[in-house]
Amino acid sequence: MKDTVSIFWFRRDLRLDDNVGLYQALKSGHPVLPIFIFDTEILEQLPKKDARVSFIHERLQHLHQKLASDYGSGLAQFHGTPKTVFQELTQEFNLKAVYTNHDYEPYAKKRDKEISDFLSSIAIDFKTFKDQVIFEKSEVVKDDGNPYVVYTPYMKKWKENFNPSIHLVNYDTLPLLPEKVYKSNSLPKLSLDGIGFEASEISAPDYNVSPGLIHKYAETRDYPAMENGTSHLGPHLRFGTVSIRKMVKKAIAEKNETFWNELIWREFFMQILWHYPRTVHEAFKPKYDRIVWRNNEEEFERWKSGQTGYVLVDAGMRELNATGHMHNRVRMLVASFLCKHLLIDWRWGEAYFAEKLLDYEMASNVGNWQWAAGSGVDAAPYFRIFNPMTQVEKFDKQREYINQWVPELQELTYPSPIVDHKMARERCLKVYKEAVG
């Protein structure tokens, strides 16, 4: 006889505490089987030592051990397409409902519709919940119902609509787990080898949201040499190992508008992607797709490897390649340099960041790259071109960050600048003006 269960499907919410979908599943009245699917449609596009897969795998083993040791359960892990996995689960269990949290990226929306259609065809509910954001989709829009495409008015409306007693509720799952989680000692568990991956040497750093960091955040966040100047929250928000509600609570408790505003930027780009999914591949401002990019492959390789001869650009790219992280201030410079100094299509840079960044999130990555290229929402005007030398004087005057990542700077082996700044600036202005007027 089949066991009767509901399923909670972990995705971008790899935690047991303050998890909306898990909370709702545990309240459903049926034992809850927690699962994770290593989706082959996603994995096939990734390098075999992808640090994010290692991070996810490590986190899943932690969740499995917690569920096994404390609750006599575990996290069932599968490798395949989601539809195939659910077809198998409906054969093995008397499945009452599947619970999960919303995901907003184009592939995720397509995947979830396919799963919803399949489950509804056999009379199984597919229930999804808002968890990784405070506001989603069309919850923060203009008075006429149109989406905001400029950050500042979006941020102001976000704060107007925000109500802590509603939006910062703690969905405390832990008291429910002992009675409601499915008890089994034989749930499938996968090794990295089992899904065709190798462990990466790169690991995500622990995040830091101490009162000291948040209190000084506005003063320290622009300086890449300051080791404790940023929170390293990115990967943890991306994969949901922390609750966004708890992070907003911390920002409010420390009365730090800058830190709070950075969390809102993330949601701004998410709603842009939701309303304008074409921006993954097309310029938000269509005329910017008329730019005649040079797309020199040799120069692109030099940019990727941190061999442009511009020290802050090179330091940033080397940090990215070695750690899967790059300081946000430096990200703006390297992106602008690729698009404007080298006239290489922003989509090339976006794809490279998508491959390397531990905190890669499609909405923010696409949004920020289009910002750098001048083609996106609330973008820097095309004639704003960062000077890579003056950026050093502003943000790494003592050369601490540069010396860490470009130790051969004073040696003959360090390359000459890949392009003259003045010439590149004039060339960029000419090419952009011809395209966009």
N, C-alpha and C positions, 0 to 999 in steps of 0.2 A: 504494500500500500504506500502511495506517495505521501511524503510530508507536506503539510500545508504551510506555506511561507509567503511573506512579502519580501521584496528585494530592495536593498538600498544600493545604488550604483555610485560608487566613488568616482570622481573625475577631477575637477579643479577645486577640491575641498578635502584635502588629505589630513583630516583631523577628526577627533571624536567629540571635541567640545564645541559648543556654540555653532552647531551645524544644522541649518534649517531643515533640509530634506531628511537628514537622519532623524532629527527630532520628530518630524511628522510621521515617518515610517514606524518609529518605535511607539507612537501613539495609535497606530492603526488597529491594534487588537490581535495581530498575528505575529508569530515569531519572525524576526527580521534576519535575513541572510545578507551580510555585507559582501559586495563583490567589487572587483576592479578588472577592467578589460584592457590588456595591452593590444591596442587596435592596430592590426597589421596595415591598414590603409594609411595610418600616420607613420608607423615605424619604418615602412619601406622607403620613406623619403629622407631618413636620417642617417648620418654616419654611424658606423658600428661601435664607436666609443663615445657616443653622445653623452655629455655630462648630465644633461637633464634626465635622460633615461636612468642613469645611475642614481640620481637624486630621488626620482620617483620610486625606484625599486627599493632603495634604502628606507624611504619613508613607509612604504607598504609593509616591509618586514617589521618595522617598529609597530605599526598598527596591528599587524597579525599577532605579534607576541603579546601586546597589551590585551587584545581580545581573548587570546588563548589562556594567558596566565590569570587574568582577573575575572573572566566571565565564562570560561569553558567553551569558547567559540573560536572564531578566527575570521580571516579575510580570504574569501575564495578568489583566486586569481586565474584569469583565463587569457589565452593568446589566440587571436583570430579577429574576424570582423564582428562587430556588435550583433548584427542580425543572426549570424550563425550561432553565436554564444547563446542568445536568447531562445533560439529554436531548440537548442539542446536543453536549456534550463526548463523550458515548458514541458519537455518530455520527462525530465527527472523529478520535478516537483509539481504539486498542486499549487500553482502560482496565483495569488490573489491580486497583487498589484506590484508595480515597479515604481520606486521613488528615486528621484535624483534632483540635482540643482541645475538651474538654467545655465546654458552656455550660449554665447552671443556671436561666435565667429561663423562665417558662411558654411564651412564644412560641418560644424557642430549642429547648425540648424537643419541642414540636409539629413544628417545622421539621425537626429532626434525625430524628425518627421517619419523617416523610414521605420524606426523602432515603434513609434506611436501607432503608425498604420498597421504594422504587423500585430502588435499586441491587441489593438482594438478589434482586429478581425477574428480573434479568438476570445473576445470578451474579457480581456485583462486591462485594467486601468494603468495608464502611464501618467504619473503625477510629478510635475516639476515645480521648483520653488526658487524664489530670489534669495541668493545667499552671498555671492561674491562682490556685491555692490550695495550701496545704500539706496540709490535710485537707478532705474533701468529704463531702457526703451524710450517711451514717451512720457515718463513721469515728471521730467523737467523740460518743459517746452515753452515757447513764447505764448503770449495771450491768445494769438490766433491759431495755436496748435502746431505751428511749424517748429522744427528743431533749431536750436541755437547753433550757429557756426562761428561764433566768437566766444572765447573762453570767459572773459570778465562778466558779461551779463548772465551767462550760464551759471557761473559760480555764485553770483548774487541771488539768482532765483533758487538755486540749490539750497542755499542757506535759509532763504525765506520759507521754503517748503519743509525744511528739516525740523523734526520734532523728536527730541531724545526719547521721550516716553513711548513713542511709536517705533522709531527707527533704530534704537539701540537696545531693543529687547534681547536678553540673553536666552538663547535656545539651549537650555542646559540638558544635554542628553545623558550625562553620566548616571543620574539616579534611575533612569529608565532601563539602562543596559542590562543589569543583572537579571531582570525578569523577562525582558522582551527580545533579547538577541538570540538567534538560532544557535542551539548547542550542538556542536559536532567537533570531533577530533580528526576528521578525515577530509577537510576541505582542501581543494587543489592549491598548491603553492608553487611559484615559478622562480627559478634561478635566472640570473642575467643570461647565462649560456642558453637556457631553455627558450629564450625569445630571440636568440641570435645576436646578442650584444656582449661587449666586453666592458669590464669596470673601467671608468675614467679616472685619471689622476686628478682631475679638477673636481672640487667639491664646493657646494654653496656655503658661504660663511654664515655663522649665526647672525640673526638680526639683533639690532640694538635700538630699543625704544626707551632707554632709561630717561628719567626726568632731566638729567644733565644734558643729554644729547638733544632732546626736543627743545629744551629751554634755549640752547645756543644755536639751534638749527639754521636760522636765518643768517647768522654771522659766519658759520663754518661750511655751509654746504657747497660753496662755489670753489673751494680750494682742494684740488685733488691730492695734495700731499698730506692733508689732515686725515689720519687713519680713522679717527672717531668722529668725522664730520658728517657722515651719512649713515643711514640706518641699515642698509643692506636688506631692506624689506622686500625688494623686487621679486626674487624667486619665491619667497614665502607667500606673498599675495598672489603671485601667478598660479601657484599650485595649491593654494588654500591651506597651507600648514598653519596659518594664523587667520583669525577672524577680522574682517574689515571693520566690523562693529567695535571690536575691542581697540583697534588702532585709532578710530575716530574718537572714541572715549578718551584715549590717552592725549590726543591732540587738544581736545577741549579742556581736559583736566590741567594741562600745562599752559593753557591759554596761548597756544602758538598758532597764529593764523597761517604762517608760511608752511608749516608742516601739514596742517589741515588742507590748505589749498593744493598741495602736491597730491594728496589723496583724491581731491576733487578733479584734478587734471586727468587722472586715470579714468574716471567715470565719464568725463567730457569726451575723451577719445572713443570710449566704448559706445556711447550713444551715437557718435558720428559714424562709426563702422556699422552699427545697427541700421541707421537710416540711409547710409550711402555705401552699401557693400561693394559697389563698383570701384571705390577708391583703393581697394587692394591692388588693382592693376592699372587704374586710370587716375590721372590728375584730377583732384577735386575741382580745380579751375581748368576746364577743358582746353583753353588756349595754350596752357603750358605743355600739352602733349604735342605742340607744334615745334618745340625746341629741337634743334638739330644737334644731338649729343655727339661728341667725338668718340666716346666709348673705346678708347685705346686700351687694349687688353694688357699690354706690358705695363702701362702706368697703373692700371687697376691692380695688378699683382704686386707692384711696389707699394701701393697704398695698403693692401691687405697685410703685407708682411712688415709694415712699419719701416720702409726704406725710402721715404719721400724726400729726406733731407730737411724736413721741417720738424723740429724736435718734439714739439708738443703733440703734433699729429702722430708722429711715430711712437711716442711713449704710449699714447692712448691705444693704438692698434696692437702694440705688443702686450699691453696689459690685457686687452680683450682676448688675444690668442692664448695667453698663458693662464688666465684665470676665469674666463667666461664673464668677466665684469669689466665695465668701463665707467669711470666717473661721469656724471651727467653733463657737467660743464664741458668736458673733453668730447663727449659724444656730439655736442652741437658743433664743435670746431671740425672734427674729422668728417662729419656729414656735409657741412658747408664746403669744406675743402674738396671733397670728391665731386660734388655737384657743380661748384662754381669755379674752382681753380682748374680742375681737370676736365670739366664738362662731361662727366660720366653720369649716366642715367641713375636717378635716385633709386630705381627698382633694383639695380645691381647691388648697391650698398645695403638696401633693406633686406635683400636675400642673404647677404653675407652675415649681417647682424642676426637674422633669423636662424642661421646655422650655428652661430657662436655664443649668443647671449644666454646665460642661465636664466635671466628674467624675461626672456623673449615673450612678448605678448603682442599679438598681431595688431590690435587697435592702437596701442601706444607706439609701436615700431613704425607702422605705416604713417600714423599721424605726425610723428616727429620727423621722419624722413621727408614727408611732403612739406612740413614746416621749413626744413632746412633748404629745400629746393625752391621754396617760394610758391609752390603749386597747391598747397593745402588750405585748410580752414585756418583762420587767424594767423596766417603765415607771415614770416619775415618778408618784407618787400625784396624783390629780386636784386635791387641795387645795394642791399645791405650785404656786404661781403667781409667776413672776418679777416683781419690781418693776423696771420699765424704768429708773427713775431711780437706784436703788441699784446696778444693774448697771453704769451709767456710772462710779460712784465706785469700783467694784471693779476694772473692767477697762480703763477709758480715762480715768483720773482727770485727766490733763493735756489731755484732749480732742483729742489728735493725730489719731486715727482719725476722730473726728466732724468736726473742722475740714477734713479732706481731702475728705470726702464731703458735708458739709452746710455749705458756705461761707457761705450766706445766713442762718445761724442767728440772728444779731443784727439781722437786717433785718425790716421789717414784712411782707415777702412770705412769711416762714416761717409755716406754719399753726399754729393752736392745737391742743392735743391732741385727737385724734379722739374720745376717751372719757376720763372721769375714772377714774383707777386704782382708787380705793377702791370706787366704784360698780361698775366692771367686775368686780372681784374678788368682791364679794358676789353679783352676778348670776351669775357663773360657778359659784360654789359651790352656789347654789340650783338652777340648771339641771342640773348634774352630779348633785347629790344626788337630785333627782327621778327621774333616769334610772337611776342605778346603785345607789342606796340607800346 
